[in-house]
Amino acid sequence: MKKLTIAKTLYLALLGLVISQNSFGQFTLSAEVRPRSEFRNGFKTPTSEGSKPAFFTEQRSRIYFDYVQPNYQMKLSFQDVRIWGQTTQIFKQEVGTTFLSEAWGQVNLSPKVAIKAGRQIISYDNQRFLGGLEWAQQGRRHDALLFKIKDDEKQSMLDIGFAFNGDQDIAEPALLARPAANFYSVGGSYKTLQYAWYHKDFEQGQLSLLALNAGVQNADSTLSNKQTFGLIASKNIGKITLATDSYYQTGEQSGNKVNAFLIGLNATLKTKITPITLGYEFISGKDDTDASSTITSFSPDYGTNHAHNGFMDYFFVGPANGTVGVQDIYLKTKFKLGKGAILAHAHQFLTGSEQVLESGGNLEKNMGTEVDLVYVQKIGSDITLNLGFSQLFATETMLSLRPGNIKSNNWGWAMITFNPTLFKSEK
């Protein structure tokens, strides 16, 4: 008999346990299958002469276990992410793409206060700085402890979060007191995290405040602590909604001082046909003439960056634009088309710093123009179809800052999401 993996055994054990026993809580079993095919011809960075477009299909498959009682709730989610064809048709060993997505429990201490602990999504507001990154098939998760206070009468919420990360560079039985016992060697993540997020709803607007400290391990065993402070607000004035999200970063990164900022402003006009949003975002970079060690390039470290600055992910995803920064002037709208809807976005990108030519003088700030189109259609209650196409026209400035030498770049994709509820018990 073929040996079951730990994940498969756990699936079956949990399913049998919940279905076979009576419970005062409510159990929901749901699933998701999301294949996405992509045609990449200049995605994330300009393409080059002689380069061939990439085409592939990547699939995310998830199963969700949700359990809710009056005094507590918990969630377990497992997922598999793979490229079609990466596993042969006949195999005896998995390639290691099945893993834990979420595993958390929440205890309700009172109607207003709760504690949430485990592997979880931390996502707020427009996900500019803290987001679930659900566009990426793997998503973004945190191992954290949260204290949650919610007052429905005052329409306010306060979350206070903590995390301390370790790794298994030494196996756990031998993980004892020793020199550098808590050295964190996992790249791309913080060692410690502390934050507070406050949100308040008003009759004609909203306000959120964020204060976050992230401690990152340095190679010399010291810790660099960088602080990010944010203000996110919106105000309804008749048919127009004004919104802003502004962030300031200070502290240290790799032993160097940080002094960086992001400021975004937009206005949305509601019409009978479609909402129209006109906006501007400035993300600071570092001037070529700045010889100091101070880091002046802002980094939206834990956000859903795909949702901002164009869907082709030229900024803060992949190459991340180095320390150049970016200015983004954008126009967004959405309107019905047949049984679905079309999202249409246009972006004009400029540098967020002064960049110098090798021959002398400054580079032109204009980096290029991007147009994004996405068609969305619901097929019943459990299936969603998405079709997307993006075109980016790069300038000489963009080509001088990035790999690649072709100005016309495009990206097309098709995605279908199946998200059914498989079982739901009585309350």
C-alpha positions as CSV (number, residue, x, y, z in Angstrom):
1,M,0.0,0.0,0.0
2,K,1.3,3.4,-0.9
3,K,2.5,5.4,2.1
4,L,0.4,8.5,2.7
5,T,2.1,11.8,3.2
6,I,1.7,13.6,6.5
7,A,-0.5,16.2,4.9
8,K,-2.9,13.6,3.3
9,T,-3.1,11.8,6.6
10,L,-4.0,15.0,8.4
11,Y,-6.7,15.8,5.8
12,L,-8.4,12.4,6.3
13,A,-8.1,12.5,10.1
14,L,-9.6,16.0,10.5
15,L,-12.4,15.2,8.0
16,G,-13.3,12.0,9.8
17,L,-13.1,13.5,13.2
18,V,-15.4,16.4,12.5
19,I,-18.0,14.5,10.5
20,S,-18.2,11.6,12.9
21,Q,-18.7,13.6,16.1
22,N,-21.4,16.0,17.3
23,S,-20.2,19.5,18.1
24,F,-21.6,22.7,19.4
25,G,-19.5,24.6,16.8
26,Q,-19.9,25.0,13.1
27,F,-17.5,23.3,10.8
28,T,-16.9,24.3,7.2
29,L,-14.9,22.4,4.6
30,S,-14.1,24.3,1.4
31,A,-11.6,24.0,-1.4
32,E,-10.0,26.1,-4.1
33,V,-8.4,25.1,-7.5
34,R,-6.9,28.0,-9.4
35,P,-4.8,27.3,-12.6
36,R,-3.4,30.4,-14.3
37,S,-1.7,30.4,-17.7
38,E,0.7,33.2,-18.5
39,F,2.3,34.6,-21.6
40,R,5.3,36.7,-20.5
41,N,7.0,38.9,-23.1
42,G,8.7,41.6,-21.0
43,F,7.0,40.9,-17.6
44,K,8.8,42.5,-14.6
45,T,11.6,43.8,-16.8
46,P,11.9,44.7,-20.6
47,T,12.6,41.9,-22.9
48,S,15.7,41.7,-25.2
49,E,16.4,41.0,-28.8
50,G,16.6,37.2,-29.4
51,S,14.6,36.4,-26.2
52,K,11.6,34.2,-26.6
53,P,8.4,34.8,-24.7
54,A,7.7,32.4,-21.8
55,F,4.5,30.5,-21.5
56,F,3.5,28.2,-18.7
57,T,0.5,27.3,-16.4
58,E,0.9,27.4,-12.7
59,Q,-1.8,26.0,-10.4
60,R,-2.8,26.6,-6.8
61,S,-4.9,23.9,-5.0
62,R,-6.1,24.5,-1.5
63,I,-8.3,22.9,1.1
64,Y,-9.7,24.9,4.0
65,F,-10.9,23.7,7.4
66,D,-12.8,26.3,9.4
67,Y,-14.3,25.7,12.9
68,V,-16.2,28.3,14.8
69,Q,-17.6,28.2,18.4
70,P,-18.9,31.1,20.5
71,N,-15.7,31.3,22.5
72,Y,-13.1,30.4,19.9
73,Q,-12.4,29.7,16.3
74,M,-9.6,28.1,14.3
75,K,-8.5,27.6,10.7
76,L,-6.3,25.1,8.9
77,S,-5.4,25.5,5.2
78,F,-3.1,23.3,3.1
79,Q,-2.0,24.1,-0.4
80,D,-0.1,22.7,-3.4
81,V,1.5,25.1,-5.9
82,R,3.1,23.6,-9.0
83,I,3.8,24.3,-12.7
84,W,1.9,22.0,-15.0
85,G,4.3,19.3,-16.1
86,Q,6.9,19.7,-13.3
87,T,5.9,16.3,-11.9
88,T,6.0,13.3,-14.3
89,Q,2.8,11.3,-15.0
90,I,4.1,8.3,-13.0
91,F,6.0,9.1,-9.8
92,K,6.7,7.7,-6.4
93,Q,8.0,10.8,-4.7
94,E,6.5,14.3,-4.4
95,V,8.5,17.3,-5.5
96,G,7.9,19.2,-2.3
97,T,5.2,21.7,-3.3
98,T,2.5,20.8,-0.8
99,F,2.7,22.8,2.4
100,L,0.8,24.5,5.2
101,S,-0.8,27.8,4.2
102,E,-2.7,28.8,7.4
103,A,-2.9,27.3,10.9
104,W,-4.3,29.6,13.6
105,G,-6.6,29.7,16.5
106,Q,-8.5,32.7,18.0
107,V,-9.8,32.8,21.6
108,N,-12.6,35.4,22.3
109,L,-11.9,36.7,25.8
110,S,-15.0,38.9,25.6
111,P,-17.3,40.3,22.9
112,K,-14.7,43.0,22.2
113,V,-11.3,41.3,22.9
114,A,-9.7,38.3,21.2
115,I,-6.2,36.7,21.0
116,K,-5.2,35.1,17.7
117,A,-2.1,32.9,17.3
118,G,-0.5,30.9,14.6
119,R,0.4,31.1,10.9
120,Q,-2.0,33.6,9.4
121,I,-2.6,36.4,6.8
122,I,-2.0,39.9,8.1
123,S,-3.7,42.3,5.7
124,Y,-5.1,45.8,6.2
125,D,-6.7,48.6,4.2
126,N,-5.6,48.6,0.6
127,Q,-2.7,46.2,1.4
128,R,-0.1,48.8,0.4
129,F,2.2,47.8,3.3
130,L,0.6,44.8,4.9
131,G,-1.2,42.4,2.6
132,G,-2.0,38.8,1.9
133,L,-0.4,38.7,-1.6
134,E,-3.1,36.3,-2.7
135,W,-2.3,37.1,-6.4
136,A,0.8,35.1,-6.0
137,Q,-0.2,31.5,-5.9
138,Q,1.7,30.9,-2.6
139,G,0.4,34.0,-0.9
140,R,2.2,35.7,2.1
141,R,1.9,34.4,5.6
142,H,3.1,35.4,9.1
143,D,3.8,33.3,12.2
144,A,2.5,35.8,14.8
145,L,0.5,36.5,18.0
146,L,-2.2,39.2,17.7
147,F,-4.3,41.0,20.3
148,K,-7.5,42.2,18.7
149,I,-9.9,44.8,20.1
150,K,-13.1,45.6,18.2
151,D,-15.8,48.0,19.4
152,D,-18.9,47.9,17.1
153,E,-20.6,50.8,18.8
154,K,-17.6,53.1,18.3
155,Q,-16.9,51.5,14.9
156,S,-13.2,51.1,15.8
157,M,-10.6,48.3,15.8
158,L,-7.2,47.9,17.3
159,D,-4.8,45.1,16.4
160,I,-1.5,44.7,18.2
161,G,0.9,42.0,16.8
162,F,4.1,40.3,17.8
163,A,6.4,37.8,16.1
164,F,9.8,36.2,16.9
165,N,11.2,34.0,14.2
166,G,13.7,31.2,14.5
167,D,15.0,28.6,12.1
168,Q,16.2,25.0,12.3
169,D,19.8,25.4,11.2
170,I,20.4,23.1,14.2
171,A,18.0,20.3,14.9
172,E,15.6,21.1,17.8
173,P,16.9,18.5,20.3
174,A,20.3,20.2,20.1
175,L,18.8,23.7,20.1
176,L,20.1,24.7,23.5
177,A,21.8,27.6,25.1
178,R,24.9,28.3,23.0
179,P,26.7,31.2,21.3
180,A,24.5,32.7,18.6
181,A,21.6,30.4,19.7
182,N,19.0,32.8,18.2
183,F,20.8,33.8,15.0
184,Y,18.2,33.9,12.2
185,S,19.5,32.7,8.9
186,V,16.3,32.6,6.8
187,G,16.6,35.3,4.1
188,G,13.8,37.6,3.0
189,S,12.1,37.8,6.4
190,Y,12.3,39.7,9.7
191,K,13.5,38.1,12.9
192,T,11.2,40.2,15.2
193,L,8.0,42.1,14.5
194,Q,5.9,44.4,16.6
195,Y,3.1,46.5,15.3
196,A,-0.2,48.3,16.1
197,W,-2.9,49.1,13.7
198,Y,-5.9,51.3,14.5
199,H,-9.0,51.7,12.4
200,K,-12.0,54.0,12.8
201,D,-15.1,54.3,10.6
202,F,-16.9,57.6,10.3
203,E,-20.2,58.5,8.7
204,Q,-18.5,59.8,5.6
205,G,-15.0,58.3,5.8
206,Q,-12.4,56.1,7.3
207,L,-9.1,56.4,9.1
208,S,-6.3,53.9,9.8
209,L,-3.0,54.4,11.6
210,L,-0.1,52.0,11.5
211,A,3.1,51.8,13.6
212,L,5.4,48.9,12.8
213,N,8.9,47.8,13.9
214,A,10.8,45.1,12.0
215,G,14.0,43.7,13.3
216,V,16.2,42.1,10.6
217,Q,19.2,39.9,11.4
218,N,22.6,41.3,10.3
219,A,25.5,39.0,9.3
220,D,27.5,40.1,12.4
221,S,24.7,38.8,14.7
222,T,23.4,42.3,15.5
223,L,19.9,43.4,14.7
224,S,18.7,46.3,12.5
225,N,15.4,47.8,13.5
226,K,13.4,49.7,10.9
227,Q,10.2,51.5,11.8
228,T,7.3,52.3,9.4
229,F,4.5,54.7,10.3
230,G,1.4,55.0,8.1
231,L,-1.7,57.0,7.8
232,I,-4.5,55.8,5.5
233,A,-7.7,57.9,5.2
234,S,-10.7,58.5,2.9
235,K,-13.5,61.1,2.8
236,N,-16.8,61.0,0.9
237,I,-17.8,64.4,-0.5
238,G,-21.0,63.9,-2.5
239,K,-20.1,61.7,-5.5
240,I,-16.4,62.1,-5.0
241,T,-14.2,60.0,-2.6
242,L,-10.8,61.5,-1.6
243,A,-8.2,59.0,-0.3
244,T,-4.6,59.1,0.8
245,D,-2.1,56.6,2.1
246,S,1.2,58.0,3.4
247,Y,4.1,56.2,5.1
248,Y,7.4,57.2,6.6
249,Q,10.3,54.9,7.3
250,T,13.1,55.5,9.8
251,G,15.5,53.5,12.0
252,E,18.2,51.2,10.5
253,Q,18.7,48.7,7.8
254,S,21.9,46.7,7.5
255,G,23.4,49.2,10.0
256,N,22.6,52.2,7.8
257,K,20.1,54.9,8.8
258,V,16.7,55.0,7.0
259,N,14.9,58.1,5.9
260,A,12.3,57.3,3.3
261,F,8.6,57.9,2.5
262,L,5.6,57.1,0.3
263,I,2.7,59.4,-0.3
264,G,-0.4,58.6,-2.4
265,L,-3.4,60.7,-3.2
266,N,-6.4,59.8,-5.4
267,A,-10.0,60.9,-6.1
268,T,-12.8,58.6,-7.3
269,L,-15.8,60.0,-9.0
270,K,-18.9,57.8,-9.1
271,T,-20.9,58.1,-12.4
272,K,-24.0,56.2,-13.6
273,I,-21.8,54.0,-15.8
274,T,-18.5,53.6,-13.9
275,P,-16.3,54.9,-11.1
276,I,-13.3,56.9,-12.4
277,T,-10.2,57.2,-10.2
278,L,-7.4,59.6,-10.8
279,G,-4.4,59.3,-8.6
280,Y,-0.7,60.0,-7.9
281,E,1.9,58.1,-5.8
282,F,5.4,59.2,-5.0
283,I,7.8,56.5,-3.6
284,S,11.1,58.0,-2.6
285,G,14.4,56.7,-4.1
286,K,18.1,57.6,-3.8
287,D,19.7,60.3,-6.0
288,D,22.8,59.2,-7.9
289,T,24.5,62.3,-6.5
290,D,23.7,61.3,-2.9
291,A,27.0,59.8,-1.6
292,S,25.7,59.3,2.0
293,S,25.0,55.8,3.5
294,T,21.5,56.9,4.5
295,I,18.8,54.7,2.8
296,T,16.2,57.1,1.2
297,S,14.5,54.5,-1.0
298,F,11.1,53.4,0.5
299,S,10.2,49.7,0.6
300,P,6.6,48.4,0.9
301,D,8.0,45.3,2.6
302,Y,5.0,43.2,3.4
303,G,2.3,44.5,1.0
304,T,0.5,43.1,-2.0
305,N,2.7,45.0,-4.4
306,H,1.0,43.5,-7.5
307,A,-2.1,45.6,-6.8
308,H,-0.1,48.8,-7.1
309,N,2.1,50.5,-9.8
310,G,0.8,48.3,-12.7
311,F,0.0,44.7,-13.0
312,M,3.2,43.9,-14.9
313,D,5.2,44.1,-11.6
314,Y,8.0,46.4,-12.7
315,F,8.2,47.9,-9.2
316,F,8.8,46.2,-5.9
317,V,8.3,42.8,-7.3
318,G,11.2,40.9,-8.9
319,P,14.0,43.4,-9.8
320,A,12.2,45.9,-7.5
321,N,13.6,48.9,-9.4
322,G,16.7,49.1,-7.2
323,T,16.9,52.4,-5.3
324,V,15.4,54.5,-8.1
325,G,12.0,55.0,-6.5
326,V,8.9,55.7,-8.6
327,Q,6.3,58.3,-9.4
328,D,3.0,56.8,-10.6
329,I,0.3,58.9,-12.2
330,Y,-2.7,56.6,-12.8
331,L,-6.3,56.5,-14.1
332,K,-8.5,53.5,-13.2
333,T,-12.0,52.5,-14.1
334,K,-14.4,49.5,-14.2
335,F,-17.5,49.0,-16.2
336,K,-19.9,46.2,-17.1
337,L,-19.4,44.2,-20.3
338,G,-21.9,41.5,-21.2
339,K,-22.1,39.1,-18.2
340,G,-18.9,40.3,-16.7
341,A,-16.9,43.5,-16.1
342,I,-13.7,45.1,-17.4
343,L,-11.1,46.7,-15.3
344,A,-9.0,49.3,-17.2
345,H,-5.9,51.0,-15.7
346,A,-3.4,53.4,-17.2
347,H,-0.1,54.3,-15.5
348,Q,2.6,56.9,-16.3
349,F,5.8,56.1,-14.5
350,L,8.6,58.5,-13.6
351,T,11.6,58.0,-11.4
352,G,11.4,58.9,-7.8
353,S,15.0,60.2,-7.7
354,E,17.6,62.0,-9.8
355,Q,19.6,59.5,-12.0
356,V,22.8,60.5,-13.8
357,L,23.8,59.5,-17.3
358,E,27.3,57.9,-17.8
359,S,28.0,60.6,-20.3
360,G,27.0,63.3,-17.9
361,G,23.7,65.1,-17.1
362,N,20.5,63.6,-15.7
363,L,18.3,60.9,-17.1
364,E,14.9,61.9,-18.2
365,K,12.4,61.0,-15.4
366,N,9.8,59.4,-17.7
367,M,10.2,55.6,-17.5
368,G,7.2,54.5,-19.5
369,T,3.5,54.0,-19.9
370,E,1.5,50.9,-18.9
371,V,-2.1,49.9,-19.8
372,D,-3.8,47.0,-17.9
373,L,-7.0,45.3,-19.0
374,V,-8.8,42.6,-16.9
375,Y,-12.1,40.9,-17.7
376,V,-13.9,39.2,-14.8
377,Q,-16.9,37.0,-15.0
378,K,-18.7,34.9,-12.4
379,I,-19.8,31.5,-13.6
380,G,-22.4,30.5,-11.0
381,S,-21.6,31.0,-7.3
382,D,-18.3,29.0,-7.2
383,I,-16.4,29.7,-10.4
384,T,-14.7,32.9,-11.6
385,L,-13.0,33.5,-14.9
386,N,-10.3,36.2,-15.3
387,L,-8.6,37.2,-18.6
388,G,-5.9,39.8,-18.5
389,F,-3.7,41.7,-20.9
390,S,-1.1,44.4,-20.2
391,Q,1.1,46.5,-22.5
392,L,4.1,48.6,-21.3
393,F,5.9,51.1,-23.5
394,A,9.3,51.6,-22.0
395,T,11.4,54.7,-22.6
396,E,15.2,55.0,-22.9
397,T,15.3,55.8,-19.2
398,M,13.7,52.5,-18.4
399,L,16.1,50.6,-20.7
400,S,19.1,52.3,-19.1
401,L,17.9,51.3,-15.6
402,R,16.9,47.7,-16.3
403,P,18.1,44.7,-18.2
404,G,16.5,44.4,-21.7
405,N,16.5,46.6,-24.8
406,I,13.0,46.4,-26.2
407,K,10.6,49.2,-25.6
408,S,7.3,47.3,-26.4
409,N,6.5,44.7,-23.7
410,N,3.4,42.8,-23.0
411,W,1.9,40.1,-20.8
412,G,-1.3,38.1,-21.1
413,W,-2.9,35.6,-18.8
414,A,-6.0,33.5,-18.2
415,M,-7.2,32.2,-14.8
416,I,-10.2,30.2,-13.7
417,T,-10.9,29.8,-10.0
418,F,-13.1,27.0,-8.5
419,N,-14.0,27.8,-4.9
420,P,-16.8,25.5,-3.6
421,T,-18.0,24.9,-0.1
422,L,-17.9,21.1,0.2
423,F,-19.5,20.7,3.6
424,K,-21.1,23.0,6.2
425,S,-22.5,21.7,9.5
426,E,-25.4,23.0,11.4
427,K,-24.7,25.7,13.9
